Amino acid sequence: MIRIVHFVGFRGHEYWSAVKTFGQPHYIHRGWDLRAQREIADGDLVVFAFGPSDQEPRVKSYDDIREQAKEK
């Protein structure tokens, strides 16, 4: 069984520091909200960019990350 790695709230250079320490994440959450909390299973590793590991999740959900399509 592999341990799933979740990154929460990463926006800049701290992302690469976390990758060096924990490896590439399986999931990236824009912020800690109830939806992100529901996606965490027992045994998963949750890495927060900022704040304590026991912080309360935000009630309102963050929007999804949108990737822009490259023009051809």
Biotite code that builds the C-alpha atoms (Angstrom):
import biotite.structure as struc

atoms = struc.array([
    struc.Atom([0.000, 0.000, 0.000], chain_id="A", res_id=1, res_name="MET", atom_name="CA", element="C"),
    struc.Atom([1.465, 3.346, -0.994], chain_id="A", res_id=2, res_name="ILE", atom_name="CA", element="C"),
    struc.Atom([1.076, 6.447, 1.118], chain_id="A", res_id=3, res_name="ARG", atom_name="CA", element="C"),
    struc.Atom([-0.754, 9.219, -0.740], chain_id="A", res_id=4, res_name="ILE", atom_name="CA", element="C"),
    struc.Atom([0.846, 12.667, -0.397], chain_id="A", res_id=5, res_name="VAL", atom_name="CA", element="C"),
    struc.Atom([-1.349, 15.794, -0.370], chain_id="A", res_id=6, res_name="HIS", atom_name="CA", element="C"),
    struc.Atom([0.100, 19.324, -0.619], chain_id="A", res_id=7, res_name="PHE", atom_name="CA", element="C"),
    struc.Atom([-2.120, 22.084, 0.753], chain_id="A", res_id=8, res_name="VAL", atom_name="CA", element="C"),
    struc.Atom([-1.797, 25.801, 0.029], chain_id="A", res_id=9, res_name="GLY", atom_name="CA", element="C"),
    struc.Atom([1.469, 25.857, -1.920], chain_id="A", res_id=10, res_name="PHE", atom_name="CA", element="C"),
    struc.Atom([1.917, 28.830, -4.249], chain_id="A", res_id=11, res_name="ARG", atom_name="CA", element="C"),
    struc.Atom([5.605, 29.451, -4.872], chain_id="A", res_id=12, res_name="GLY", atom_name="CA", element="C"),
    struc.Atom([9.150, 28.431, -4.021], chain_id="A", res_id=13, res_name="HIS", atom_name="CA", element="C"),
    struc.Atom([8.069, 26.563, -0.884], chain_id="A", res_id=14, res_name="GLU", atom_name="CA", element="C"),
    struc.Atom([6.555, 23.925, -3.211], chain_id="A", res_id=15, res_name="TYR", atom_name="CA", element="C"),
    struc.Atom([10.011, 22.833, -4.390], chain_id="A", res_id=16, res_name="TRP", atom_name="CA", element="C"),
    struc.Atom([11.321, 22.675, -0.829], chain_id="A", res_id=17, res_name="SER", atom_name="CA", element="C"),
    struc.Atom([8.446, 20.338, 0.036], chain_id="A", res_id=18, res_name="ALA", atom_name="CA", element="C"),
    struc.Atom([9.107, 18.201, -3.055], chain_id="A", res_id=19, res_name="VAL", atom_name="CA", element="C"),
    struc.Atom([12.756, 17.798, -2.003], chain_id="A", res_id=20, res_name="LYS", atom_name="CA", element="C"),
    struc.Atom([11.607, 16.616, 1.425], chain_id="A", res_id=21, res_name="THR", atom_name="CA", element="C"),
    struc.Atom([8.455, 14.586, 0.674], chain_id="A", res_id=22, res_name="PHE", atom_name="CA", element="C"),
    struc.Atom([8.651, 13.841, -3.069], chain_id="A", res_id=23, res_name="GLY", atom_name="CA", element="C"),
    struc.Atom([6.071, 14.798, -5.697], chain_id="A", res_id=24, res_name="GLN", atom_name="CA", element="C"),
    struc.Atom([2.516, 15.056, -4.344], chain_id="A", res_id=25, res_name="PRO", atom_name="CA", element="C"),
    struc.Atom([-0.300, 12.883, -5.605], chain_id="A", res_id=26, res_name="HIS", atom_name="CA", element="C"),
    struc.Atom([-2.807, 15.692, -4.967], chain_id="A", res_id=27, res_name="TYR", atom_name="CA", element="C"),
    struc.Atom([-2.490, 19.472, -4.709], chain_id="A", res_id=28, res_name="ILE", atom_name="CA", element="C"),
    struc.Atom([-5.198, 21.369, -2.839], chain_id="A", res_id=29, res_name="HIS", atom_name="CA", element="C"),
    struc.Atom([-5.385, 25.150, -3.265], chain_id="A", res_id=30, res_name="ARG", atom_name="CA", element="C"),
    struc.Atom([-6.279, 25.498, 0.389], chain_id="A", res_id=31, res_name="GLY", atom_name="CA", element="C"),
    struc.Atom([-7.465, 23.579, 3.417], chain_id="A", res_id=32, res_name="TRP", atom_name="CA", element="C"),
    struc.Atom([-11.233, 23.331, 3.120], chain_id="A", res_id=33, res_name="ASP", atom_name="CA", element="C"),
    struc.Atom([-13.891, 20.732, 3.926], chain_id="A", res_id=34, res_name="LEU", atom_name="CA", element="C"),
    struc.Atom([-13.587, 19.193, 0.466], chain_id="A", res_id=35, res_name="ARG", atom_name="CA", element="C"),
    struc.Atom([-9.833, 18.696, 0.842], chain_id="A", res_id=36, res_name="ALA", atom_name="CA", element="C"),
    struc.Atom([-10.367, 17.234, 4.305], chain_id="A", res_id=37, res_name="GLN", atom_name="CA", element="C"),
    struc.Atom([-12.858, 14.682, 2.908], chain_id="A", res_id=38, res_name="ARG", atom_name="CA", element="C"),
    struc.Atom([-10.245, 13.514, 0.382], chain_id="A", res_id=39, res_name="GLU", atom_name="CA", element="C"),
    struc.Atom([-7.738, 12.554, 3.072], chain_id="A", res_id=40, res_name="ILE", atom_name="CA", element="C"),
    struc.Atom([-7.707, 8.890, 4.067], chain_id="A", res_id=41, res_name="ALA", atom_name="CA", element="C"),
    struc.Atom([-6.099, 7.212, 7.069], chain_id="A", res_id=42, res_name="ASP", atom_name="CA", element="C"),
    struc.Atom([-2.389, 6.806, 6.412], chain_id="A", res_id=43, res_name="GLY", atom_name="CA", element="C"),
    struc.Atom([-2.157, 9.697, 3.904], chain_id="A", res_id=44, res_name="ASP", atom_name="CA", element="C"),
    struc.Atom([0.488, 12.380, 4.409], chain_id="A", res_id=45, res_name="LEU", atom_name="CA", element="C"),
    struc.Atom([-0.784, 15.979, 4.379], chain_id="A", res_id=46, res_name="VAL", atom_name="CA", element="C"),
    struc.Atom([1.841, 18.710, 3.942], chain_id="A", res_id=47, res_name="VAL", atom_name="CA", element="C"),
    struc.Atom([0.730, 22.281, 4.649], chain_id="A", res_id=48, res_name="PHE", atom_name="CA", element="C"),
    struc.Atom([2.562, 25.235, 3.109], chain_id="A", res_id=49, res_name="ALA", atom_name="CA", element="C"),
    struc.Atom([1.589, 27.411, 6.082], chain_id="A", res_id=50, res_name="PHE", atom_name="CA", element="C"),
    struc.Atom([0.010, 26.903, 9.472], chain_id="A", res_id=51, res_name="GLY", atom_name="CA", element="C"),
    struc.Atom([-0.231, 24.045, 11.937], chain_id="A", res_id=52, res_name="PRO", atom_name="CA", element="C"),
    struc.Atom([-1.257, 20.517, 11.040], chain_id="A", res_id=53, res_name="SER", atom_name="CA", element="C"),
    struc.Atom([-4.324, 20.715, 13.277], chain_id="A", res_id=54, res_name="ASP", atom_name="CA", element="C"),
    struc.Atom([-5.823, 23.860, 11.717], chain_id="A", res_id=55, res_name="GLN", atom_name="CA", element="C"),
    struc.Atom([-9.548, 23.951, 11.115], chain_id="A", res_id=56, res_name="GLU", atom_name="CA", element="C"),
    struc.Atom([-10.589, 23.649, 7.460], chain_id="A", res_id=57, res_name="PRO", atom_name="CA", element="C"),
    struc.Atom([-12.293, 26.565, 5.745], chain_id="A", res_id=58, res_name="ARG", atom_name="CA", element="C"),
    struc.Atom([-16.057, 26.040, 5.386], chain_id="A", res_id=59, res_name="VAL", atom_name="CA", element="C"),
    struc.Atom([-16.283, 27.603, 1.915], chain_id="A", res_id=60, res_name="LYS", atom_name="CA", element="C"),
    struc.Atom([-14.497, 25.558, -0.736], chain_id="A", res_id=61, res_name="SER", atom_name="CA", element="C"),
    struc.Atom([-11.601, 26.883, -2.740], chain_id="A", res_id=62, res_name="TYR", atom_name="CA", element="C"),
    struc.Atom([-12.048, 26.741, -6.494], chain_id="A", res_id=63, res_name="ASP", atom_name="CA", element="C"),
    struc.Atom([-10.174, 24.181, -8.579], chain_id="A", res_id=64, res_name="ASP", atom_name="CA", element="C"),
    struc.Atom([-6.838, 24.897, -10.210], chain_id="A", res_id=65, res_name="ILE", atom_name="CA", element="C"),
    struc.Atom([-7.411, 25.784, -13.826], chain_id="A", res_id=66, res_name="ARG", atom_name="CA", element="C"),
    struc.Atom([-4.759, 24.963, -16.379], chain_id="A", res_id=67, res_name="GLU", atom_name="CA", element="C"),
    struc.Atom([-4.626, 27.089, -19.482], chain_id="A", res_id=68, res_name="GLN", atom_name="CA", element="C"),
    struc.Atom([-4.543, 25.221, -22.773], chain_id="A", res_id=69, res_name="ALA", atom_name="CA", element="C"),
    struc.Atom([-1.551, 26.041, -24.919], chain_id="A", res_id=70, res_name="LYS", atom_name="CA", element="C"),
    struc.Atom([-2.365, 27.502, -28.300], chain_id="A", res_id=71, res_name="GLU", atom_name="CA", element="C"),
    struc.Atom([-1.140, 25.480, -31.260], chain_id="A", res_id=72, res_name="LYS", atom_name="CA", element="C"),
])
